[in-house]
Amino acid sequence: MADFFNVISPPEAIDLISKNLSVVGVEVVDTEDCFGRIPSREIFSQEDSPSFDRSSMDGYSVRASDTYGASDALPAYLELIGEVPMGRTAGISLSPGEVATAYTGGMLADNADAVVMVEHTKISPSGLLEVYRPVASGENVIVAGEDFQKGDLVVEKGHLIEHSELGALMSLGITSADVYKKPKVAVISSGDELVEPGMQLTGGMIRDVNLYSIGALVKDLGAVPVHFPRIPDEYDKLLAIAHKAVQLSDMVIFTAGSSVSSRDLTSKVINNMGTPGVLVHGLSVKPGKPTILGMSDGKPIIGLPGNPVSAITIFKAVVDPLIRFISGVREFPKDKIIEAVLDSDLPSSSGRTDYVRIQLSYDRGIARALPVHGKSNLISTLLASDGYVEIDADSSGIYQGTTIQVILD
């Protein structure tokens, strides 16, 4: 059991929890349903692609040597003997001085080794094809196996299958793939002060935000959020829900109140869910110091701060990589990070990691980063920002004009 606020850094916390994690399992899925999934093994091509030499242009199949020396002033004159329809085998063999019509993606005529683009030709009054540009052997042709050869790696293990990967697999006739199962992540929101978003507020009541925003973040990672009924700050009820959640899911996330008593309750519940219990009670960060991380029977249990901005920040910095880990992801998406020039000094306190919200703008193609200042519990700061910058615990701040990395929302 961890001591209260015996704080450690986010990387240390992630490493500590990750040591005890494994991916949630493997299943076979039809390729058409693989978008957004993570392969559990390398996927290799089982054939050459394309399987035949094909034209990359609309034009004419030719023997390249028949076009040598052709120019606007002195075109080559070749006999058009037919065409190779799309989706058909050639059926036409070229002799010296002959051409056949070719279509983009279609097969070349037999004995052809190049394609003349249609815009570089004209049919003469005598019916011969006038060619105004010479072509080299292989020009405007995609040769068999040029895209993929049998045995080539198509998609790496742990690499997200997006539209381009999906298209490549389909083009190679790969109709199913072994992928990691989508993790189920339980989201439990508790607090005596919380009410449904649609309710009229009275007294000190607050509409629940975390149940929905954290669930949306889970879903955005390709995992499956499992929502549980909102419950009051009562130990027995919270423990009962927690036991059910850990049985039905691969990770449990608590979003409790921000008071010390709420944190104590979450910590007590985690310690009674199964071994080893709480491993981390407090992170050396701002915002989000009162974060709790633990394990129960091999499953990560996370206690996020009740402050919505802090909860979202810690989710992105700590929970996000843990979900990626159990999902089988082995790379952080490059499109989630952008370099930008800082527009003002950004002070920080050494000894802790600071996460500062950033608003982006663009000036003549250069990304500019403006810190979004405001109290840490104001949800409007999330709406006003595009992401955040992480200031290392060893740093006392970042100077204006420095190029920083902004992690996008």
NORWONOR-V564374 format. One record per helix or strand of 2 or more residues. SS is the DSSP state (A for helix, B for strand). FROM is the first residue (numbers start at 0). TO is the last residue. If there is no record, write none. Layout:
ss=<SS,SS>
from=<FROM,FROM>
to=<TO,TO>
This chain:
ss=<A,B,A,B,B,B,B,A,B,B,B,A,B,B,B,B,A,B,B,B,B,A,B,A,B,A,B,B,B,B,A,A,B,B,B,B,A,B,B,B>
from=<9,25,30,37,42,53,58,63,75,97,113,117,120,128,140,152,162,175,183,193,205,209,223,234,250,259,275,284,291,298,307,333,336,345,352,365,379,386,396,402>
to=<17,29,32,38,43,54,61,66,82,101,116,119,122,130,141,154,170,179,189,194,206,219,226,247,254,270,280,285,295,303,326,335,341,346,362,370,382,390,397,407>
